[in-house]
Amino acid sequence: MRDLQQLMDFISQRYQFTPGTYPDLAGLDDDRKQRFAITHSVLHMSKSLGQIAAEAERADHGGQMDGDVLYATTTKMLVNVLKLADELGIRASDLITAVPQVMRSK
C-alpha cells in the first residue's frame, strides 16, 4: 500500500457488508444497511477497546502488558475505523484534511 486511500480500498474489498456475510442485511434499504454497518463497526471497535482495557488492567495489577496483543488490537481498530469511514462515504483525503482541523478545535 502506498497511501491511505489504497489501504481503505483494500479493507473495503476484503470486508463487505453483504447479505451473504450478514444475513440480517437481506431486504434492508440503504439507510438501514448503513445503520447496520455503523453498529457492526462499533461492536468491533468495542471488542478492541475491551482487549486493550484488559491489557491495561493487567498492568494496573502488577502484570505486564502484552505488546503483541496491543499491536494486533490497535491494527484491528484502525481497520475498523477505516472501514466505518468508507461506509460513511468519507475518503482518505477527507480524513487527512479533517484530522488537523479536529485537533485544532480541541
C-alpha positions in Angstrom: 0.0 0.0 0.0 1.3 3.4 -0.9 -1.3 5.6 0.6 -4.3 5.8 2.9 -6.9 5.5 0.2 -5.3 2.4 -1.2 -5.4 0.9 2.3 -9.1 1.9 2.7 -9.9 0.4 -0.7 -8.1 -2.8 0.3 -10.1 -3.1 3.5 -13.3 -2.3 1.7 -12.7 -5.0 -0.8 -11.8 -7.5 1.9 -14.7 -6.7 4.3 -18.0 -6.1 2.6 -21.4 -5.8 4.2 -23.5 -8.1 2.1 -26.4 -10.4 2.9 -24.2 -13.4 2.1 -21.9 -12.4 5.0 -24.5 -10.8 7.2 -28.0 -12.4 6.7 -29.7 -9.6 8.7 -29.0 -7.2 5.7 -31.3 -9.1 3.4 -34.2 -6.9 2.3 -32.9 -3.8 4.1 -33.0 -0.4 2.4 -29.7 1.6 2.0 -30.3 3.6 5.2 -30.8 0.5 7.3 -27.8 -1.2 5.7 -25.7 1.8 6.7 -27.1 1.7 10.2 -26.1 -2.0 10.4 -22.6 -1.2 9.1 -22.2 1.5 11.8 -23.4 -0.7 14.6 -21.3 -3.6 13.5 -18.2 -1.4 13.2 -18.9 -0.1 16.7 -19.2 -3.6 18.0 -15.8 -4.5 16.6 -14.2 -1.3 18.0 -15.8 -2.0 21.4 -14.3 -5.5 21.3 -10.9 -4.0 20.5 -11.2 -1.5 23.4 -12.0 -4.3 25.7 -8.9 -6.2 24.7 -6.8 -3.0 25.2 -8.5 -2.4 28.6 -7.7 -6.0 29.7 -4.0 -5.3 29.0 -4.1 -2.0 30.9 -5.9 -3.7 33.8 -3.3 -6.5 33.9 -0.6 -3.7 34.2 -2.6 -2.0 37.0 -2.5 -5.2 39.0 1.3 -5.5 38.6 1.4 -7.6 35.4 3.0 -6.8 32.1 1.0 -5.6 29.1 1.4 -7.9 26.0 2.9 -5.7 23.3 1.9 -8.2 20.6 -1.8 -8.0 21.7 -1.7 -4.2 21.8 -0.1 -4.1 18.3 -2.6 -6.5 16.8 -5.6 -4.9 18.5 -4.5 -1.4 17.6 -4.2 -2.5 14.0 -7.6 -4.1 14.0 -9.0 -0.9 15.5 -7.6 1.1 12.6 -9.1 -1.4 10.1 -12.5 -0.9 11.7 -12.2 2.9 11.8 -11.2 3.0 8.1 -14.0 0.6 7.2 -16.5 2.7 9.0 -15.2 5.9 7.3 -15.6 4.1 3.9 -19.2 3.1 4.8 -20.0 6.7 5.7 -18.5 7.9 2.3 -15.5 9.5 4.0 -12.5 9.3 1.7 -8.8 9.3 2.8 -8.4 12.8 1.6 -11.3 13.9 3.8 -9.7 12.3 6.8 -6.3 13.8 6.1 -8.0 17.3 5.9 -10.2 16.7 8.9 -7.6 15.4 11.4 -5.7 18.7 11.8 -8.9 20.7 11.9 -10.4 18.5 14.6 -7.2 18.6 16.6 -7.1 22.5 16.4 -10.6 22.7 17.8 -9.8 20.9 21.0 
